[in-house]
Protein backbone atom coordinates (compact mmCIF):
# COMPACT_ATOMS: atom_id res chain seq x y z
CA UNK A 1 0.00 0.00 0.00
CA UNK A 2 1.07 3.61 -0.50
CA UNK A 3 1.00 6.74 1.62
CA UNK A 4 0.93 9.91 -0.45
CA UNK A 5 1.75 13.48 0.53
CA UNK A 6 2.24 16.82 -1.21
CA UNK A 7 4.56 19.75 -0.62
CA UNK A 8 4.36 23.24 -2.13
CA UNK A 9 7.54 25.02 -3.19
CA UNK A 10 7.88 28.66 -4.28
CA UNK A 11 11.02 29.26 -6.32
CA UNK A 12 12.62 31.32 -9.08
CA UNK A 13 14.76 30.00 -11.90
CA UNK A 14 15.53 30.36 -15.57
CA UNK A 15 16.60 28.11 -18.42
CA UNK A 16 20.01 29.51 -19.30
CA UNK A 17 20.70 29.08 -23.03
CA UNK A 18 17.07 28.18 -23.79
CA UNK A 19 15.11 29.87 -26.54
CA UNK A 20 11.73 31.03 -25.37
CA UNK A 21 10.08 32.60 -22.36
CA UNK A 22 11.82 30.35 -19.84
CA UNK A 23 15.20 31.97 -20.60
CA UNK A 24 14.07 34.92 -18.46
CA UNK A 25 14.23 34.81 -14.69
CA UNK A 26 10.76 33.86 -13.45
CA UNK A 27 9.01 32.24 -10.51
CA UNK A 28 6.78 29.22 -9.95
CA UNK A 29 4.66 27.48 -7.41
CA UNK A 30 5.67 23.86 -7.64
CA UNK A 31 3.80 20.94 -6.13
CA UNK A 32 5.77 17.82 -5.28
CA UNK A 33 3.81 14.61 -4.69
CA UNK A 34 5.69 11.83 -2.89
CA UNK A 35 4.36 8.28 -2.82
CA UNK A 36 5.91 5.95 -0.25
CA UNK A 37 5.19 2.23 -0.21
CA UNK A 38 5.32 -0.31 2.58
CA UNK A 39 3.17 -2.94 4.22
CA UNK A 40 0.41 -1.76 6.50
CA UNK A 41 1.85 -1.30 9.97
CA UNK A 42 -0.59 -3.21 12.22
CA UNK A 43 -0.03 -0.89 15.17
CA UNK A 44 -1.17 2.26 13.38
CA UNK A 45 -2.95 0.83 10.28
CA UNK A 46 -1.00 2.86 7.70
CA UNK A 47 1.81 2.32 5.24
CA UNK A 48 3.74 5.36 6.50
CA UNK A 49 2.55 8.49 8.34
CA UNK A 50 2.10 11.27 5.79
CA UNK A 51 3.16 13.93 8.29
CA UNK A 52 6.45 12.06 8.76
CA UNK A 53 6.97 11.91 4.99
CA UNK A 54 6.44 15.67 4.94
CA UNK A 55 8.85 16.28 7.85
CA UNK A 56 11.57 14.09 6.34
CA UNK A 57 11.21 15.62 2.88
CA UNK A 58 10.77 19.20 4.08
CA UNK A 59 13.96 19.06 6.15
CA UNK A 60 15.91 18.99 2.87
CA UNK A 61 13.46 20.49 0.38
CA UNK A 62 12.87 23.71 2.29
CA UNK A 63 16.16 24.78 0.70
CA UNK A 64 14.22 25.00 -2.58
CA UNK A 65 11.38 27.08 -1.12
CA UNK A 66 11.66 30.85 -1.71
CA UNK A 67 15.01 30.13 -3.33
CA UNK A 68 16.74 31.04 -6.54
CA UNK A 69 17.73 27.95 -8.50
CA UNK A 70 20.39 28.45 -11.17
CA UNK A 71 22.50 26.13 -13.27
CA UNK A 72 26.19 26.16 -12.29
CA UNK A 73 27.30 27.72 -15.61
CA UNK A 74 24.69 30.51 -15.59
CA UNK A 75 26.49 33.89 -15.77
CA UNK A 76 23.78 35.31 -13.52
CA UNK A 77 25.15 33.25 -10.60
CA UNK A 78 28.31 35.33 -9.88
CA UNK A 79 26.30 38.54 -10.32
CA UNK A 80 23.68 37.41 -7.78
CA UNK A 81 26.39 36.40 -5.30
CA UNK A 82 28.12 39.78 -5.77
CA UNK A 83 24.86 41.61 -5.01
CA UNK A 84 24.28 39.42 -1.93
CA UNK A 85 27.84 40.15 -0.78
CA UNK A 86 27.35 43.90 -1.26
CA UNK A 87 24.00 43.73 0.54
CA UNK A 88 25.58 41.79 3.42
CA UNK A 89 23.32 38.72 3.10
CA UNK A 90 25.60 36.25 1.29
CA UNK A 91 26.40 34.49 4.56
CA UNK A 92 22.86 34.72 5.84
CA UNK A 93 20.57 37.11 7.63
CA UNK A 94 18.91 36.76 11.05
CA UNK A 95 15.51 36.71 9.33
CA UNK A 96 16.54 33.82 7.05
CA UNK A 97 15.20 31.11 9.34
CA UNK A 98 13.42 28.73 6.98
CA UNK A 99 16.42 26.85 5.71
CA UNK A 100 17.54 23.27 5.71
CA UNK A 101 21.00 21.81 6.05
CA UNK A 102 23.41 22.54 3.22
CA UNK A 103 23.88 19.64 0.84
CA UNK A 104 26.09 18.74 -2.09
CA UNK A 105 25.29 15.93 -4.51
CA UNK A 106 26.26 15.17 -8.09
CA UNK A 107 23.06 16.94 -9.20
CA UNK A 108 22.76 20.00 -6.94
CA UNK A 109 24.30 22.03 -4.14
CA UNK A 110 22.26 24.00 -1.61
CA UNK A 111 23.55 27.22 -0.10
CA UNK A 112 20.85 27.83 2.54
CA UNK A 113 22.31 31.10 3.82
CA UNK A 114 21.92 32.56 0.32
CA UNK A 115 18.51 30.95 -0.42
CA UNK A 116 20.28 29.51 -3.46
CA UNK A 117 20.45 26.07 -5.08
CA UNK A 118 22.97 25.50 -7.85
CA UNK A 119 22.21 22.64 -10.23
CA UNK A 120 24.24 20.64 -12.72
CA UNK A 121 21.39 20.67 -15.24
CA UNK A 122 18.61 23.14 -16.02
CA UNK A 123 15.91 22.81 -13.37
CA UNK A 124 12.94 21.40 -15.26
CA UNK A 125 10.16 19.40 -13.60
CA UNK A 126 12.05 16.27 -14.68
CA UNK A 127 15.25 17.68 -13.19
CA UNK A 128 13.53 18.41 -9.88
CA UNK A 129 12.32 14.81 -9.68
CA UNK A 130 15.88 13.52 -10.23
CA UNK A 131 17.24 15.81 -7.50
CA UNK A 132 14.48 14.99 -4.99
CA UNK A 133 14.87 11.24 -5.47
CA UNK A 134 18.64 11.51 -5.07
CA UNK A 135 18.19 13.44 -1.80
CA UNK A 136 15.49 11.23 -0.26
CA UNK A 137 15.98 7.71 -1.64
CA UNK A 138 17.80 6.49 1.48
CA UNK A 139 15.28 7.98 3.92
CA UNK A 140 11.94 7.02 2.38
CA UNK A 141 10.80 4.05 0.29
CA UNK A 142 9.76 6.28 -2.61
CA UNK A 143 7.88 4.48 -5.38
CA UNK A 144 6.64 7.53 -7.28
CA UNK A 145 7.41 11.23 -7.51
CA UNK A 146 5.35 13.78 -9.40
CA UNK A 147 6.28 17.41 -9.76
CA UNK A 148 4.06 20.08 -11.28
CA UNK A 149 5.14 23.64 -11.89
CA UNK A 150 2.78 25.94 -13.74
CA UNK A 151 1.49 23.97 -16.74
CA UNK A 152 4.49 21.63 -16.64
CA UNK A 153 4.38 18.23 -14.98
CA UNK A 154 6.50 15.08 -14.83
CA UNK A 155 6.28 11.81 -12.97
CA UNK A 156 8.70 8.95 -12.31
CA UNK A 157 8.06 5.56 -10.75
CA UNK A 158 10.69 3.60 -8.82
CA UNK A 159 11.03 0.03 -7.62
CA UNK A 160 10.21 -0.50 -3.96
CA UNK A 161 13.67 -1.14 -2.52
CA UNK A 162 13.90 0.12 1.01
CA UNK A 163 12.50 -1.57 4.09
CA UNK A 164 12.31 0.50 7.25
CA UNK A 165 11.62 -0.97 10.68
CA UNK A 166 8.84 1.16 12.11
CA UNK A 167 7.37 1.98 15.48
CA UNK A 168 4.17 0.03 16.29
CA UNK A 169 2.80 3.06 18.17
CA UNK A 170 3.25 5.86 15.62
CA UNK A 171 4.49 4.19 12.41
CA UNK A 172 7.64 6.26 11.87
CA UNK A 173 11.02 4.74 11.09
CA UNK A 174 13.13 3.52 13.98
CA UNK A 175 16.62 4.95 14.34
CA UNK A 176 19.84 2.95 13.89
CA UNK A 177 19.47 1.63 17.45
CA UNK A 178 15.91 0.37 16.85
CA UNK A 179 14.40 3.18 18.94
CA UNK A 180 11.52 5.38 17.84
CA UNK A 181 12.71 9.02 17.72
CA UNK A 182 9.18 10.15 18.62
CA UNK A 183 7.97 7.58 21.18
CA UNK A 184 11.28 6.54 22.69
N, C-alpha and C positions, 0 to 999 in steps of 0.2 A: 504494500500500500504506500501511497505518497502523501506527504505533508507539503503544502504549497504556501508560499508567502511572497509578498511584493514589497519592494522598496522604491521610493521616489528619489531621484537625484536631479539637482539643478546644476548645470555646468555650462561652460563656454568652451568653444573650440573652433577650429577651422581646418579645412583640407588644403594644406600647403601644396602648391603645384597642381591643384585640381582646376579644371575649367568649369565654370558655373557658379551659382550663388554660394555654394559651400566654401569657396575659397576665401570668403570674407569672414572675419571674426563674428560669431553669432552664438546665441545661447539656446538651450533646450531644457525641457523637462523630460527626463528619461524614467522609464518604469522597468525595473528589473524583477522578473519573476523567477524564483528559485524553487525547484521541485526536488525534494529529498525523499529517498525511498528506504524503507526498512520494514521489518515485521512489526505487527502491532504489539506494543509493549503491554502485557497483561495488567500491569499495575496501574497504568494511566489511560489505557485504551486509545493510544494514538501511535502513529509511526514515528513522529518526532515533534516536539512542541514548536509550533510556528514562532512563538515569541523568542525561543532560543535560536532558531534559524536566523531571525532578524538580528538578535544581539550579536551572534557570531559574525554574520556578514557585515553588519553596520560597523563593527569595530575597525574593519579594514576599509570598507567602501565609503565611509564618511569622508575620506580623503578626496573623493571625487565630487562630493556635494559642495556647491558654491565654489568650485575650483575652475581654474583655467587648465585645459588639457591641450598640450601642444606636442607635435612630433619633434624628436630630438634635433633634427636638421632644419627646423623652422627658424628663419632669421628674426622672427618676432621674439623668440625666446630670450636672447641676450638683451634686447631692448626692454622687455618687461622686467627682467631682473635688475637692470640698471635703474629703472624708474622705482622699483621697490627699494633698492639700496638708497637712492636719493631721498625717498620718502621715509626711510627708517623702518620699513616693515619687512625687509628681506628675511630677517631672522626671527620674525614673529611680532606679535602685538598682544598686549594683555587681553584685548577683546577677541582674539582669535582662539576661541576655546573649543570649537567643534571640529577637532582634528583627531585623526587616528595615528597609530605609530607609523613612522617612516618605513617604507619598504623599497626593495630593489629586486626586480626579477629580470629575466631575459626580455620581457615584453614591456615593462613599465617601471618607473621610479617615482615614488611620491615624496614631495617636499612639503610636509604639512604646514610648516611655519610660513610658507609662501602661498598656501592654497593653490599649489601647482602640481600637476602630474605630467611627467614627460614620458612619451611613448615611443616605441621603436617604429611602429606603423601608424598610419593615419587612424584616428579614433572613429571608426564607423560602428554601427550597432554590432556587426560581426566581430570587430576588434574588441569591443567592450566585453562580449561574451568570452572570448579567448582569455582576456586579462582576468576577469572574475573567476573563471574556472581555475586558472593557474593559482590564484590567490587562496581559493577556498577548498580545493579538491582534497586536501589532507585533513580538513576539519569537519566537512559535511559529506554525506553520501549523495552527492548531486547526481541526478539522473536526467535533468533537463534544465536548461537556462533559456529564458526568452528576454530580449531587451527591445523595448520600443522607445523611439525618440522622434517626436513629431510624427510624420507619416511613415517613417522608416521602422522596420521591425526585422528581427532575425531570431532564430531559435536553433538550439543544438541539443541533441540527446546524447547521453553517455551511458556506458555500461555501469550497472551497480557493482561497485568494487570495494567498498569500505564498510566494514562492520564495526560498530561502536557499541561497547558495553554501556548500558544505560541504567539509570536509577529507577527502581520500581515505584518510587513515590512521586517523582516529578517528570521522569522520562528523558532528562538531559544526559549527555555523555559523561561518564565517569572519568576522572583524571587518571594520570599514569599510575597512581597508587590504588586505583579501584574505588576511590572515594568520590561521592557526589559533591561538586563545588557549591551547590545550593543547599542541599539537605544535611551534608556532613557525614 
